[in-house]
């Protein structure tokens, strides 16, 4: 009789080894989940920048249609449209900030093509300095 009562007591509950294994598995799964969550955050920040850049490009095109002389020229061949001017003229309600980069958006009109077949393209990017930029509009494929 005493032997049967001891067996019942030993079988109720979990051993320390079983608890450590469960905690280890939960730790591994949560680590994988946090890494996936960080990737989702980065992707959503970039997508928010693409949307903001597309809105800026639309506002710039509308502004250029009504005010073609609003363009200023920088030191290179590129022409720049001031985002502050778009806000002052009412084409945008606020000046958007880049979510994925630590720099403001820049709207440029870039000349492309060969000498005989030049065309202009509106480009919205973030200037990272040193000649580096991240282009958000048109969205790179």
C-alpha positions as CSV (number, residue, x, y, z in Angstrom):
1,X,0.0,0.0,0.0
2,X,2.7,2.4,0.9
3,X,4.4,1.8,-2.5
4,X,1.3,2.8,-4.5
5,X,0.9,6.0,-2.5
6,X,4.6,7.0,-3.2
7,X,4.1,6.4,-7.0
8,X,1.1,8.7,-7.1
9,X,3.0,11.5,-5.3
10,X,6.0,11.2,-7.7
11,X,3.8,11.4,-10.8
12,X,2.0,14.6,-10.0
13,X,3.7,17.7,-11.3
14,X,6.7,18.4,-13.6
15,X,10.3,17.7,-12.9
16,X,12.9,20.5,-12.9
17,X,14.4,19.2,-16.2
18,X,11.0,19.3,-17.9
19,X,10.4,22.9,-16.8
20,X,13.9,24.0,-18.0
21,X,13.2,22.5,-21.4
22,X,9.9,24.3,-21.7
23,X,11.4,27.6,-20.7
24,X,14.3,27.1,-23.2
25,X,11.9,26.4,-26.0
26,X,9.7,29.4,-25.2
27,X,12.8,31.6,-25.1
28,X,13.9,30.4,-28.6
29,X,10.4,30.9,-30.1
30,X,10.2,34.4,-28.6
31,X,13.6,35.3,-30.0
32,X,12.5,34.3,-33.4
33,X,9.3,36.3,-33.0
34,X,11.2,39.5,-32.0
35,X,13.5,39.2,-35.0
36,X,10.6,38.9,-37.4
37,X,8.9,41.9,-35.7
38,X,11.9,44.0,-36.2
39,X,12.0,43.2,-39.9
40,X,8.3,44.0,-40.2
41,X,9.0,47.4,-38.6
42,X,11.8,48.3,-41.0
43,X,9.7,47.3,-44.0
44,X,6.7,49.4,-42.8
45,X,9.0,52.4,-42.3
46,X,10.3,52.1,-45.8
47,X,6.7,51.7,-47.2
48,X,5.6,54.8,-45.3
49,X,8.5,56.7,-46.9
50,X,7.4,55.5,-50.4
51,X,3.9,56.8,-49.8
52,X,5.1,60.1,-48.4
53,X,7.5,60.5,-51.4
54,X,4.6,59.7,-53.9
55,X,2.5,62.4,-52.2
56,X,5.3,64.9,-52.4
57,X,5.8,64.1,-56.1
58,X,2.1,64.6,-56.8
59,X,2.1,67.9,-55.0
60,X,5.3,69.0,-56.8
61,X,3.7,68.1,-60.2
62,X,0.6,70.1,-59.4
63,X,2.7,73.0,-58.3
64,X,4.9,72.9,-61.4
65,X,1.7,72.8,-63.6
66,X,0.5,76.1,-62.0
67,X,3.8,77.7,-61.2
68,X,6.6,76.6,-63.7
69,X,9.0,79.2,-62.4
70,X,9.0,77.9,-58.8
71,X,12.1,75.7,-59.5
72,X,15.5,76.6,-58.1
73,X,18.8,75.3,-59.3
74,X,21.4,73.8,-57.1
75,X,25.2,73.8,-57.8
76,X,24.9,70.8,-60.2
77,X,22.6,70.2,-63.1
78,X,19.7,69.2,-60.9
79,X,16.7,71.5,-60.3
80,X,15.2,71.5,-56.8
81,X,11.7,72.2,-55.6
82,X,11.5,73.4,-52.0
83,X,9.2,71.4,-49.8
84,X,8.6,74.6,-47.7
85,X,7.3,76.3,-50.8
86,X,4.8,73.4,-51.4
87,X,3.5,73.9,-47.8
88,X,3.3,77.7,-48.1
89,X,1.3,77.4,-51.3
90,X,-1.1,74.9,-49.8
91,X,-0.1,71.8,-51.9
92,X,0.7,69.9,-48.7
93,X,-0.6,70.3,-45.1
94,X,2.7,69.4,-43.3
95,X,6.3,68.6,-44.2
96,X,6.7,64.9,-44.0
97,X,9.8,63.4,-42.3
98,X,11.5,60.2,-43.4
99,X,10.7,57.3,-41.2
100,X,13.6,55.0,-42.3
101,X,16.3,57.6,-42.8
102,X,17.6,60.5,-40.5
103,X,17.4,63.1,-43.2
104,X,14.7,65.2,-44.9
105,X,13.2,64.5,-48.2
106,X,14.5,66.4,-51.3
107,X,12.6,66.9,-54.5
108,X,14.8,67.1,-57.6
109,X,14.2,67.4,-61.3
110,X,16.9,65.3,-62.9
111,X,18.0,65.4,-66.5
112,X,18.3,62.0,-68.1
113,X,19.2,60.6,-71.4
114,X,21.7,61.5,-74.1
115,X,22.5,64.9,-75.5
116,X,19.9,64.7,-78.3
117,X,17.2,63.0,-76.3
118,X,17.2,64.6,-72.9
119,X,14.3,64.2,-70.6
120,X,13.5,65.3,-67.1
121,X,12.4,63.1,-64.3
122,X,11.0,64.1,-60.9
123,X,12.8,62.4,-58.1
124,X,12.1,62.4,-54.4
125,X,15.0,61.1,-52.2
126,X,16.8,61.5,-48.9
127,X,20.3,62.9,-49.2
128,X,22.6,61.0,-46.9
129,X,25.6,63.2,-47.6
130,X,28.8,62.4,-49.5
131,X,26.9,62.0,-52.7
132,X,24.8,59.2,-51.3
133,X,21.0,59.3,-51.6
134,X,18.1,56.9,-51.1
135,X,15.5,57.3,-53.9
136,X,11.9,56.8,-52.8
137,X,10.2,58.2,-55.9
138,X,10.0,56.7,-58.5
139,X,10.0,53.5,-56.4
140,X,13.0,51.3,-57.4
141,X,12.0,47.9,-58.6
